[in-house]
Amino acid sequence: MKTTSGGYVVSKCRALLLLIVFIGSLIAVGVLVYFLADRPYPAAATNGATASASSSSSSTTTNKKDQHHEMNGSNNKNVRLPRAVLPVRYDVRLFPVLEKGNFSILGQVSIDLECQMETDRIVLHSADIVVDPKSVKVIEQGKSSGKTLMVASDGGIHYDIEMEFLVIRLCPKHKDKLVKGANYTLSMNYVGNLTDQLRGLYRSTYKEDGVEKYMAVSQMEPTDARRAFPCFDEPNMKAIFSVTLGRHRDMTALSNMPLINTTQMQVTLLHHLNLFILHPEGMDGFYWDHFAPSVPMSTYLVAFIVANFTQVEADVGNATWKFNIYARPSASNQAQYAREIGPKIQAFFEDYFQIPFPLPKQDMIAIPDFAAGAMENWGLITYRETALLYDEKKSSVNNKERVCEVIAHELAHQWFGNLVTMDWWTDLWLNEGFASYAEYLGSEHVEPGLKWLQQFVTRDLQDVMSLDALESSHPISVVVHHPNEINEIFDRISYGKGATIIRMLAAFLGEKTFRQGLTNYLKSRQYGNAVQDDLWDALTKQAKANKVPLPTGVKQIMDTWTLKMGFPVVMVTRDYDNSSVFLSQERFLMQRSNASSQDKTVYLWWVPLTYTTDFQTIGSTWLADGQTSKKHELSIPADKNQWLIFNVDQMGYYRINYDSQNWQMIGQQLMTNHTAISAINRAQIMDDSLNLAEAGQLDYETALNLTRYLEHETDYVPWDSALSSLGYISSMMSRTSAYGLLKKHFRTIITPLYNLVGFDQKVGEDLLTTKLRINAVSWACSMGNKDCISRSVNSYAQWMADPENIDLISPNLKGTVTCTAIREGDEIEWEFALNRYLASNVASEQAVLLSSMSCSEKPWILAKMLEMSLNSTSGIRKQDAARVISQVAYNSLGRYMSFNFIRNNFDELRKVFPSTFSSMSGIIKAVASSFNTELELKELMQFRVEKSVGLSGAERATQQSIDRAKNNLNWMRQNYHKVVDWLQRIY
């Protein structure tokens, strides 16, 4: 029966049974771990195509394809599974027990296997799961009776905790072996814990009408399906999945495929291990939901949901599939925007790829506790609430933009990633880079007013350049071994740089060739796996068919962008008397160290160059990945008094540095009539010049003089680019005596824009104007504009006096208004924001309030926020804890408080953030982002040494943070006084 305590209740008798089972399961876990954890398992009868995961003394052989994944450090273990057997089909039966005090997973799995080579063992993945050893059965298929192979009684089942392997060895006495070419079924019962760790199959908690509720939800990517059921948890071991989920009658179960039927549940106790045996009939109030078999797919795309959520059905017109949104009942009214755009974007991608969506339904669900932004599970996409739900009265245009882009990103994955999957995590960028590019196409289709194709330049291209300009960057295609290394590459390089080079590729191939090549690639590899060379091959063939003029093959061009880290700066030097232009390239680095001289990689690229003198006629050429000393000479018929701009609309992933005369002419054009240069190239000029100055490749006088034109700029994208680059200078100087002068310069250039767009939103204005106002008001207030500060403080005071009046402050300015009022106010303003945060039912509003609360300039308030981030009763969700610490760190006053906090609470933080998408990386980057003194650098390096063991999964982020701190320190030494001198001359 239904109760007011959340979830469901059972009778006293059944409750006692559940308690006995739970206690017994815990005992079983202890017994199995004690007896099995450290026992070595023998080598396989044959190693086969990949190295075994046996002891370091075992001989290993690998085929050429797997060789570069072979070893994991000094322990001489291969993290890849042997290929002696391959999965064909899974039958997974799961019952997530959602009883407080007894959160557990009770399951059965049956796996049909094909034997590729003779072996006496089966190796698969399992983590945080205890298998009932007496339930493990291996049965040969194809015989009338089904021969059962005996599992060894001594060491027949072994857990390799480090490798997350479950090894099942057949009995040597019976001389049982799996025979090449034969088929078998492996089955077992198991128990696991339904934790709150946001990975595998876990529980999420929320409230409805003040009552605590629980749900079960999965997050398998990259390597956590093994925490939900024993499986072959690698992307190229695809199989068909038949899923059965147990639930209470008041709840709904969802999986990748549609529900086909429901039966009653019966639970019987297996006495010798106190585990459940699950039967499909007989238990009142509890049911099994049986789902249709899936198409062949990878384990990381399998999805399970058991929840009491509301379904919102979308209108799909004549589509062959259904489309539904699921959300908490009290938040279901926020699903309308996703309901509107979701089917349109999916239909767009069907047309774009020329391949129908292969499943009969698409479900999207908003999860209260979710580590990532969203996950592309085939047919059941999971989202953070902020990435799927939108409230017209309480969510901003930035929130709408976020929902649109994430939906488009995940739907693009249904083809690029799900239908065709990377062969191994080395090519993760094939999934994420393409989806990050395609999200702009899908978003442009449904929200053209946001000019997504313009915004790409600032949101992805320029953003990722700041990371890729570090020596500790990494190639897009990066060899990975241990699961922690896999987690590390879910970063801006795989996503943003991947998207950027695909955009560049589409530009030099042409849209028609690019699209047809993609379609050919997807059709030829559908339901299978691919490496990046498969994509290059398909595009090369289509380029030849369409007679696209290329200097060499697509692979040769793109390998220079995917196999090397970094990107070039192209130096443009003009001979103004004879219209000659000399071009050369070198790797762009913010700072070079001794390590760079030891790197033997030749950092030269195939660079597609475009150029113009009027944005009417556009020329093109290529820089080859030849010798550094070789300069490319180009003849361009341009008047010597006419500027020349390269990288038209910044379609290429590189910076441009001109000679001083050309920079001067560009500056003059910007001051007299900036619209003669395209909006995207104005954004490029801001970003290139300020970053070249930061790296010491352009004098700061030239770069800062260019910013003076911004007094006349009214377009969003150039402003977005300029403010991002100027934000770096602000962060470096915020604790110096010259910060007042810098703020004066910022007020000078931002005030005309602030006066133009105004503080109040206007009826009917376009979305980019609204975004422009958000930036203008935010910067005006933070830089001391008195009108902006006064209006923000007054607006907030009115809201405090009338908390339920949602019309007092536009949701687009709520962040700036709240931040400003808290910064200018005291504890009472902060407490009000906290109370509104706790009372809000809109996740996007909560996110804005939580960020704004970190604007306080009262140390005790910031300390309170930090403590709340680790307090499970504070109202701050685990998924948001890292964000709180990071936001406090971005506060000039709070950055060292945050650093002390993570040092003092490091062990506790590691417990809070064990999830696959490492929150620790983001925290470390935020804390160290503006470190710029020798002492701060020294303490950061000491932190890495002292916490080296606990930084597993965040090593690369820590090294990148150290590199940034070194760059910052170098900037202070070389550029601080140059900027101050310029400011003193101007003001």
Buried (B, 14 or more C-beta within 10 A) or exposed (E): EEEEEBBBBBEEEBEEBBEEBBEBBBEBBEEBEEEBEEEEBBBBBBBBBBBBBBEEEBEBBBEEEBEEBBBBEEEBBBBBBBBBBBBBBBBBBBBBBBBEEBBBBBBBBBBBBBBBBBBBBBBBBBBBBBBBBBBBBBBBBEEEEEBEBBBBEEEBBBBBEEBBBBBBBBBBEEEBBBEBEBBBBBBBBBBBBBBBBBBBBBBBBBEBEEEEBBBBBBBBBBBBBBBBBBBBBBBBBBBBBBBBBBBBBEBBBBBBBBBEEBBBBBBEBBEEBBBBBBBBEEBEBBBBBBBBBBBBBBBBBBBBBBBBBBBBEBEBEEBEBBBBBBBBEEBBBBBBBBBBBBBBBBBBBBEBBEBEBBBEBBBBBBBBBBBBBBBBBBBBBBBBBBBBBBBEEBBBBBBBBBBBBBBBBBBBBBBBBBBBBBBBBBBBBBBBBBBBBBBBBBBBBBBEEBBBBBBBBBBBBBBBBBBBBBBBBBBBBBEBBBBBBBBBBBBBBBBBBBBBBBBBBBBBBBEEBBBBBBBBBBBEBBEBBBBBBBBBBBBBBBBEEBEBEBEEBBBBBBBBBBEBBBBBBBBBBBEBEEBEBBBBBBBBBBBEEEEEEEEEEEBBBBBBBBBBBEEEEEBEBBBBBEEEEEBBEBEBEBEEEBBBBBBBBBBBBBBBBBBEBBBBBBBEBBBEEBEEBBBBBBBBBBBBBBBBBBBBBBBBBBBBBBBBBBEBBBBBBBBBBBBBBBEBBBBBBBEBEBBEBBBBBBBBBBBBBBEEBEBEBEEEEEBBBBBBBBBBBBBBBBBEBEEBBBBBBEBBBEBBEEEEEBEBBBBBBBBBBBBBBBBBBEBEBBBBBBBBBEEBBBBBBBBBBBBBBBBBBBEEBBBBBBEBBBEEEBBBBBBBBBBBBBBBBBBBBBBBBBBBBBBEBBEEBBEBBBBBBBBBBBBBBBBBBBBBEEEBBEBBBEBBEEBEEEBBBBBBBBBBBBBBBBBBBBBBEBBBEBBBEBBEEEE
